[in-house]
Amino acid sequence: MCSATDSYDIALAASETDICESMFDGDPADSNCQSKLDFTLGLAFKDYTISRNPFEYEFSNIDMTMKRRVPKNEDYFTLFDFSAKWDPVPTMLCQNHTSIVNGFMGQTTSFDKNLIKANVLIMGEFKAKNEARYIHGELGKGTWTYYGGHDPEDYRHLVGDPKTELKLYPNSPGYRLILNNILFPAAKKKKMKT
């Protein structure tokens, strides 16, 4: 969640080039680092532009936080409805008591759908702003899931804010998506008699 999503993908794409300025690693970034990014190494995103400004609180143009301009009372996203028979994994990951989840901010709030690879499954979106909030994919024999935002029950969680008391939100649809991802690896297919 939050900044781990796009920063992880960017780190993978930049594994063969220096994108860090001298204050981070002692030497300047490669002046051609943008053109040297290998998007095939990342999991979810393509064709994005990294932020080279160390004073900007952003990694790239993947994140929609500064572009979206959505009032809090209109901020939500919709989960897709998958068939348990044909799509068991996304069905488990989207299992919830509602298909509409209140939005919440983070260092990375949501993902620009134009920058998501074609093989990535979008499981939750805010269609009006062309942004994805909840995406999933496969890597080798495993899977990964990215969920935009920081804390589903603290709309704009800031550094230094007190932690959220989870017991106050036993039916939070946003927390349920997190829990689905924690419990998902425990789900096993039963052997069928033939």
KAHU-V565656 format. One record per residue. PHI is phi in degrees with one decimal (NA if undefined). OMEGA is omega in whole degrees, -180 to 180 (999 if undefined). Layout:
phi=PHI omega=OMEGA
phi=PHI omega=OMEGA
This chain:
phi=NA omega=175
phi=52.7 omega=-174
phi=-78.0 omega=-180
phi=-65.3 omega=-174
phi=-64.1 omega=-177
phi=-72.9 omega=-179
phi=-66.5 omega=178
phi=-66.4 omega=179
phi=-62.1 omega=180
phi=-64.4 omega=179
phi=-60.7 omega=178
phi=-65.1 omega=-179
phi=-66.4 omega=-178
phi=-100.7 omega=-175
phi=-64.0 omega=-180
phi=-107.9 omega=-180
phi=-145.4 omega=-179
phi=-88.8 omega=178
phi=-107.3 omega=-177
phi=-92.4 omega=177
phi=-76.7 omega=-171
phi=-59.9 omega=-180
phi=-67.1 omega=-180
phi=-97.6 omega=-176
phi=-134.6 omega=174
phi=90.1 omega=177
phi=-136.9 omega=-177
phi=-70.7 omega=175
phi=-68.1 omega=174
phi=-60.5 omega=-177
phi=-64.7 omega=178
phi=-108.0 omega=-173
phi=-60.8 omega=-179
phi=-59.0 omega=-178
phi=-73.4 omega=-179
phi=-95.5 omega=178
phi=-63.4 omega=178
phi=-109.2 omega=-176
phi=-63.3 omega=179
phi=-68.6 omega=-180
phi=-81.4 omega=179
phi=-79.9 omega=-177
phi=-87.9 omega=-165
phi=-118.6 omega=-166
phi=-118.7 omega=-179
phi=-142.9 omega=169
phi=55.1 omega=179
phi=-88.0 omega=177
phi=-113.8 omega=180
phi=-77.0 omega=176
phi=-87.8 omega=-179
phi=-99.9 omega=-178
phi=-87.5 omega=-178
phi=-67.4 omega=179
phi=-94.0 omega=179
phi=-92.8 omega=-178
phi=-85.6 omega=-175
phi=-159.4 omega=178
phi=-100.3 omega=-176
phi=-165.2 omega=177
phi=-90.2 omega=174
phi=-63.8 omega=-176
phi=-71.9 omega=-179
phi=-100.4 omega=-173
phi=-49.2 omega=-175
phi=-82.2 omega=-177
phi=-94.1 omega=-166
phi=-80.5 omega=179
phi=48.8 omega=-179
phi=-112.0 omega=176
phi=-63.3 omega=-177
phi=-53.2 omega=-177
phi=-72.5 omega=177
phi=-113.6 omega=-176
phi=-91.3 omega=178
phi=-158.4 omega=171
phi=-141.4 omega=-175
phi=-112.2 omega=176
phi=-84.7 omega=176
phi=-76.7 omega=179
phi=-101.2 omega=-178
phi=-106.0 omega=178
phi=-86.6 omega=180
phi=-60.9 omega=-180
phi=-70.4 omega=-174
phi=-98.4 omega=-177
phi=-131.5 omega=-175
phi=-63.6 omega=-177
phi=-67.5 omega=179
phi=-64.3 omega=176
phi=-61.1 omega=179
phi=-65.4 omega=-177
phi=-71.0 omega=-180
phi=-100.8 omega=-179
phi=-57.9 omega=-176
phi=-164.0 omega=178
phi=-88.6 omega=177
phi=-150.7 omega=177
phi=-99.1 omega=179
phi=-113.4 omega=-177
phi=-116.4 omega=177
phi=-62.1 omega=179
phi=-74.7 omega=177
phi=-159.6 omega=-173
phi=-90.2 omega=175
phi=-168.0 omega=176
phi=-59.7 omega=166
phi=-116.3 omega=-176
phi=-86.7 omega=-177
phi=-157.9 omega=-173
phi=-117.6 omega=177
phi=-65.3 omega=-176
phi=-62.7 omega=178
phi=-69.2 omega=-176
phi=-107.0 omega=180
phi=-93.8 omega=180
phi=-61.4 omega=-176
phi=-64.6 omega=-178
phi=-85.4 omega=-180
phi=-89.3 omega=180
phi=-90.2 omega=176
phi=-87.5 omega=-177
phi=-105.3 omega=178
phi=-149.0 omega=-176
phi=-146.4 omega=168
phi=-112.7 omega=-170
phi=-58.5 omega=-177
phi=-59.3 omega=-179
phi=-107.7 omega=180
phi=55.1 omega=-180
phi=-126.1 omega=175
phi=-101.7 omega=179
phi=-115.5 omega=-171
phi=-144.2 omega=-175
phi=-131.1 omega=-173
phi=-147.8 omega=177
phi=-160.3 omega=-180
phi=-115.2 omega=175
phi=-143.9 omega=-177
phi=59.1 omega=179
phi=-93.8 omega=-177
phi=-116.8 omega=178
phi=-135.0 omega=176
phi=-141.3 omega=177
phi=-140.5 omega=174
phi=-112.2 omega=-178
phi=-131.5 omega=-178
phi=-74.4 omega=179
phi=103.4 omega=-176
phi=-110.6 omega=-176
phi=-137.2 omega=-175
phi=-57.9 omega=-179
phi=-113.7 omega=175
phi=-136.6 omega=-168
phi=-48.9 omega=-178
phi=-130.0 omega=-178
phi=-67.5 omega=-179
phi=-107.9 omega=177
phi=-56.4 omega=180
phi=92.6 omega=177
phi=-64.5 omega=177
phi=-63.5 omega=180
phi=-67.2 omega=179
phi=-77.7 omega=176
phi=-82.3 omega=-175
phi=-58.7 omega=-178
phi=-64.6 omega=178
phi=-78.6 omega=-175
phi=-129.7 omega=-176
phi=-67.8 omega=-178
phi=-118.0 omega=-178
phi=-69.5 omega=177
phi=-65.1 omega=178
phi=-67.9 omega=177
phi=-68.3 omega=180
phi=-60.6 omega=178
phi=-64.3 omega=176
phi=-63.2 omega=-180
phi=-60.5 omega=178
phi=-55.5 omega=-180
phi=-72.0 omega=177
phi=-72.4 omega=-177
phi=-81.7 omega=-176
phi=-51.0 omega=-178
phi=-61.3 omega=-180
phi=-80.2 omega=-179
phi=-74.3 omega=179
phi=-127.4 omega=176
phi=-76.3 omega=176
phi=-76.3 omega=176
phi=-71.9 omega=-178
phi=-97.4 omega=174
phi=-73.5 omega=179
phi=-118.0 omega=999
